[in-house]
Each structure stands twice: as C-alpha cells, then as structure tokens.
Amino acid sequence: MKKEVLQELKELNLTDSQREKLTKLEKALDTEKKDHDKQKKKRNRKMDSPSFLHGTVEHFLQKNRKTNKK
C-alpha cells in the first residue's frame, strides 16, 4: 500500500525539493521492506528447523502431561 501511495505522489507536479524528499522516502521504504523480508525469512528458517519443532512438540507434551495428572 505504501508503494501505491508513493507512485501516486510521483505523478503529482512536484518541486525539485519535494521530489528529492520523495526519493529519500522511497529509498527508506525499500530498506524497510528488505529488512522485513530478511527477518521473515529468518523466522521461517527457525520455525522449520528440527530443533524448533522438537522443542515445540516437547513443550506441548509436557504441558499435556501436567494437565492429565490433575
């Protein structure tokens, strides 16, 4: 959505100063997206790892055992 708004702003009749600010904003937005994608990829890799899955299953089983004992 941010990119769509940015594109609409680019279509306006802007001064050089406004166009420069818009370019800086676009670069910042690109950096933000790259960082977000990098973090998302890192989270997905962690969640797919066998140790994460094993830990999650083990946690669930321990919680389930405690619940069944009551």
Rosetta silent file (secondary structure, phi, psi, omega in degrees, C-alpha in Angstrom):
SEQUENCE: MKKEVLQELKELNLTDSQREKLTKLEKALDTEKKDHDKQKKKRNRKMDSPSFLHGTVEHFLQKNRKTNKK
SCORE:     score description
SCORE:     0.000 S_00000001
   1 L     0.000  -39.257  179.219    0.000    0.000    0.000 S_00000001
   2 H   -60.271  -40.885  179.981    2.863    2.365    0.794 S_00000001
   3 H   -64.235  -37.939  179.519    4.291    1.795   -2.679 S_00000001
   4 H   -63.493  -43.670  179.211    0.936    2.590   -4.269 S_00000001
   5 H   -65.113  -40.937  178.453    0.726    5.896   -2.419 S_00000001
   6 H   -60.022  -42.972  179.188    4.311    6.657   -3.368 S_00000001
   7 H   -63.869  -39.632  178.626    3.517    6.054   -7.038 S_00000001
   8 H   -65.207  -39.373  178.409    0.520    8.373   -6.850 S_00000001
   9 H   -64.997  -35.643  179.694    2.654   11.084   -5.267 S_00000001
  10 H   -63.501  -28.120 -178.431    5.224   10.719   -8.042 S_00000001
  11 L   -76.606  -14.448 -179.831    2.539   11.544  -10.584 S_00000001
  12 L   -75.400  159.858  176.395    1.893   14.928   -8.967 S_00000001
  13 L   -80.270  101.526 -174.555    3.535   18.129  -10.143 S_00000001
  14 L  -111.161  152.805  173.271    6.293   18.420   -7.506 S_00000001
  15 L   -75.773  167.819  178.970    9.092   20.865   -6.920 S_00000001
  16 H   -59.893  -40.246  179.669   12.674   19.619   -7.024 S_00000001
  17 H   -63.997  -43.949  179.004   12.830   19.703   -3.243 S_00000001
  18 H   -65.957  -39.717  178.944    9.611   17.694   -2.897 S_00000001
  19 H   -65.042  -37.776  178.352   10.792   15.183   -5.497 S_00000001
  20 H   -64.787  -43.826  177.615   14.084   14.784   -3.599 S_00000001
  21 H   -62.418  -39.607  179.169   12.227   14.126   -0.334 S_00000001
  22 H   -65.021  -39.255  178.068   10.037   11.612   -2.126 S_00000001
  23 H   -64.148  -43.220  177.427   13.117    9.826   -3.480 S_00000001
  24 H   -62.271  -40.460  178.456   14.601    9.634    0.034 S_00000001
  25 H   -63.757  -40.907  179.119   11.310    8.281    1.324 S_00000001
  26 H   -63.218  -42.814  178.614   11.260    5.660   -1.419 S_00000001
  27 H   -64.077  -41.703  178.362   14.791    4.523   -0.534 S_00000001
  28 H   -63.209  -39.524  179.123   13.861    4.309    3.149 S_00000001
  29 H   -65.639  -40.879  177.250   10.782    2.278    2.247 S_00000001
  30 H   -62.261  -42.688  178.682   12.870   -0.115    0.147 S_00000001
  31 H   -63.509  -43.108  178.487   15.289   -0.578    3.040 S_00000001
  32 H   -59.567  -43.481 -179.726   12.402   -1.193    5.431 S_00000001
  33 H   -65.771  -42.439  178.666   10.968   -3.846    3.113 S_00000001
  34 H   -61.153  -43.931  178.558   14.336   -5.588    2.711 S_00000001
  35 H   -62.762  -42.269  179.146   14.782   -5.688    6.489 S_00000001
  36 H   -62.759  -45.899  179.701   11.259   -7.031    6.943 S_00000001
  37 H   -62.847  -38.740  179.488   11.784   -9.729    4.312 S_00000001
  38 H   -64.329  -44.794  178.668   15.106  -10.689    5.881 S_00000001
  39 H   -64.838  -39.755  179.560   13.525  -11.037    9.341 S_00000001
  40 H   -63.817  -43.159  179.348   10.610  -13.013    7.928 S_00000001
  41 H   -63.209  -40.446  179.250   12.979  -15.394    6.146 S_00000001
  42 H   -63.691  -44.819  178.314   14.974  -15.822    9.351 S_00000001
  43 H   -61.839  -43.093 -178.596   11.815  -16.607   11.365 S_00000001
  44 H   -64.466  -39.910  178.357   10.634  -19.104    8.765 S_00000001
  45 H   -63.715  -41.720 -179.444   14.005  -20.871    8.754 S_00000001
  46 H   -64.229  -43.159 -177.447   13.948  -21.069   12.550 S_00000001
  47 H   -69.500  -26.170  179.576   10.416  -22.456   12.622 S_00000001
  48 H   -85.381  -10.178 -176.334   11.283  -25.080   10.009 S_00000001
  49 L   -70.749  145.090  179.555   14.349  -26.300   11.879 S_00000001
  50 H   -59.512  -37.082 -178.188   14.107  -29.734   13.507 S_00000001
  51 H   -66.312  -37.634  177.796   15.266  -28.384   16.875 S_00000001
  52 H   -65.529  -45.598 -179.651   12.470  -25.790   16.929 S_00000001
  53 H   -63.704  -42.204  179.401    9.876  -28.392   16.003 S_00000001
  54 H   -62.400  -45.231  179.354   11.217  -30.844   18.564 S_00000001
  55 H   -61.246  -40.252  179.886   11.170  -28.146   21.271 S_00000001
  56 H   -66.787  -44.195  179.326    7.609  -27.180   20.410 S_00000001
  57 H   -64.947  -43.113 -179.862    6.389  -30.777   20.455 S_00000001
  58 H   -62.390  -42.315  177.997    8.236  -31.444   23.708 S_00000001
  59 H   -60.934  -45.062  179.602    6.688  -28.354   25.322 S_00000001
  60 H   -61.633  -44.265 -178.933    3.221  -29.435   24.224 S_00000001
  61 H   -64.063  -41.415  178.954    3.723  -32.965   25.562 S_00000001
  62 H   -63.624  -43.205  179.095    4.953  -31.691   28.943 S_00000001
  63 H   -63.818  -41.063 -179.444    2.007  -29.329   29.240 S_00000001
  64 H   -65.717  -39.019  178.575   -0.368  -32.109   28.236 S_00000001
  65 H   -63.166  -42.701  179.601    1.134  -34.491   30.832 S_00000001
  66 H   -63.645  -40.147 -179.407    0.664  -31.888   33.588 S_00000001
  67 H   -66.283  -40.206 -178.398   -2.951  -31.337   32.547 S_00000001
  68 H   -70.222  -27.578 -179.560   -3.689  -35.086   32.514 S_00000001
  69 H   -72.253  -25.149 -176.510   -2.237  -35.580   36.018 S_00000001
  70 L   -74.676    0.000    0.000   -4.719  -33.133   37.564 S_00000001
